[in-house]
Amino acid sequence: MISSYSEYKSYLEQDRIALGVRNDHFSSKIKDFLFPNYIWRFEQTLRKLEYYYNCKNSFWSKPTYYYLKYKFRKISIKLGFSIPINVFGPGLAIVHYGTIVVNTNARIGKNCRIHACTNIGASGGTSHAPQIGDNVYIAPGAKIYGKINVANNCAIGANAVVNKSFEETGILIAGNPAKKIKEIDIKKIIKHI
């Protein structure tokens, strides 16, 4: 959770690296102007909104906060994302446009790589949502729900239905219901870590 300006800048930098966005050349700035990367713009708005929500509580910052909230909602609808603030750690990489629904009570660690048609939510009318560790890959169509924990360095397969905890690190989880398939090296899947 962002708690200072320096942390906000750090989150942005780690998100940029995770997405593979270049901003070091003049040509990359022109390319971004002509062909905008809307996922990167979404993540920038997400982090700025988190910063204003967590750190800027003065009367003068309220108009900016509400403007950012409006802008965030507009781009969320455009991309099909229902992602609340203060859920993802630094290094978030959203791979494609498409439906991604995340519960407000979920917590996902750093370096999460997430695909479209994913749902991370509560179960049975409770407010308990998944707690997911660092360096987790979530493939397209994964459904993760309930009061569960997923350990660090795991990969969740396409269309997996995860409704129980997995405490072992470095494993591939897949199936309906999900089960351990094999041990993996997450650095082969999430290249930037």
Stockholm file with secondary structure:
# STOCKHOLM 1.0

chainA/1-193         MISSYSEYKSYLEQDRIALGVRNDHFSSKIKDFLFPNYIWRFEQTLRKLEYYYNCKNSFWSKPTYYYLKYKFRKISIKLGFSIPINVFGPGLAIVHYGTIVVNTNARIGKNCRIHACTNIGASGGTSHAPQIGDNVYIAPGAKIYGKINVANNCAIGANAVVNKSFEETGILIAGNPAKKIKEIDIKKIIKHI
#=GR chainA/1-193 SS CCCSHHHHHHHHHHHHHHHTCCCSSHHHHHHHHHSCCHHHHHHHHHHHHHHHHHHCCSGGGHHHHHHHHHHHHHHHHHHTEECCSSCBCSSCEECSSSCEEECTTCEECSSCEECSSEEEECCTTCSCCCEECSSCEECTTCEEESSCEECSSCEECTTCEECSCBCCSSEEEETTTTEEEEECCGGGTSTTC
#=GC SS_cons         CCCSHHHHHHHHHHHHHHHTCCCSSHHHHHHHHHSCCHHHHHHHHHHHHHHHHHHCCSGGGHHHHHHHHHHHHHHHHHHTEECCSSCBCSSCEECSSSCEEECTTCEECSSCEECSSEEEECCTTCSCCCEECSSCEECTTCEEESSCEECSSCEECTTCEECSCBCCSSEEEETTTTEEEEECCGGGTSTTC
//
